[in-house]
């Protein structure tokens, strides 16, 4: 059974760095073809893909946010991480992590966490 | 970057209606499009991948079609449990979501 769960600081101030953790089970990021992505959603708005990391440590970022994002993983603890630097109120959102897979082609996000709300406020 | 233009932003339907949502990509995405359903306060749920492949558990009243830049998603015989927001996702080159469609009851 695949599960993912996000955790984060809840609230932080503008210009700080947001650190998010995705703890998952039912698959391993050391297994060929496995990946984890991060997606966010401001309240009442649409979904925005942020970053993705693959089993081989290949990383991809949303070009519009690339210089502020860092994705990483800890395979022994089944965790993936996302850091966003220099946050401002526009980064207030629910942040999701989701599993991605690669077989003969990339497969879209299949399992998602419940999401974690992050508020940026002074 | 690939942009996804989803329409309409909102849709009003009666139970039993057929509804259709479209997504147009800014370039050919080679059928690499998925469709998600999201209910308030919940994470998105994948319904369809690779344009028309229903994922396990997706009712057969959901369908998808398209090619090149133009894709559509339909629900035949709308049921009350289908009231939700729907998003397309291209995964041909990185990942890009459409803006979403909110389906409401008329």
Interface residues (C-beta under 8 A of the other chain):
Chain A: X37 X39 X46 X47 X48 X49 X52 X60 X62 X63 X64 X96 X98 X105 X106 X107 X108 X109 X110 X112 X113 X114 X115
Chain B: X1 X32 X34 X36 X38 X42 X43 X44 X45 X46 X49 X55 X87 X89 X91 X94 X95 X96 X97 X98 X99 X100
